[in-house]
Amino acid sequence: MALSLHKNLIFLPPKTLSKTLTTTTTATVIRCGSGPRSNRGPLVKGRILSKEAILAVQSLKRSYNKSPPSNLPDLTRLLKSDLSAILKELLRQDLCLLALHVLTILRSEFSDQIDLNLYGEVISALTRNKLEGDIDRLIDDLGKDEGKIMWESDRGFLRVVRGVVDADRKESTVKIVQMLRRSGCGDTWPADAYIVGVLSKGLRRMGEEVLADEVDKEFGGVFKGNLDKLSV
């Protein structure tokens, strides 16, 4: 997702990250500065963010904070694990634009398989920051890469579905249903009963009664749960 496409969006102002480095015999601890999120626990280098990832986060924020924002640093040399950690740290700070930039790099550099859990985390952060329009663009991106998605085995499947439904993204929810059909859901593999319920109830709430009936009929396989007990 190109950074230039988001110039018209208003993101929450990035919080200033102040680092207090305390050296011990076991780990180097990085604490966030004061603010509404300062009650979070410390980040332990080597377990969550490597040195390279920490420097990359700092560089991204410096570039983003310039007026106008300068070119963002090249992160393509980093490992997949570092990029994933950077993305999660940016989401933790509600720096959604930068997180989307990192997600784009992950898609282009490590395109063998899509990690739906990462997409679920990004969708949750976008909803939290009232940037639901970007959720639709994320689902469009998934549509371009749907052949690399392992819907039936990815633990992030539910997180993506719940995030899109909870954000009331009708078109994106319909697109997910279409992708599931093309993946063989209900034909070669049955969706989890709870996920079927979330999709069905969400579609009904959005006025898609017919499609909701089709989801109930097609995707569940042996699904015989009680939809009325599910809340979305």
ABEGO torsion letter per residue (X at the ends): XBAAAAAABBBBBBBBBBBBBBBBAABBBBBBBBEAAAABBBBBBGAABBAAAAAAAAAAAAAAABOBBBBBBBAAABBAAAAAAAAAAAAAAGBAAAAAAAAAAAAAABAABBBAAAAAAAAAAAAAAGAAAAAAAAAAAAAAAAAABBAAABAAAAAAAAAAAAAGBAAAAAAAAAAAAAAGBGAABBBBAAAAAAAAAAAAAAGBAAAAAAAAAAAAEABABBAAABBX
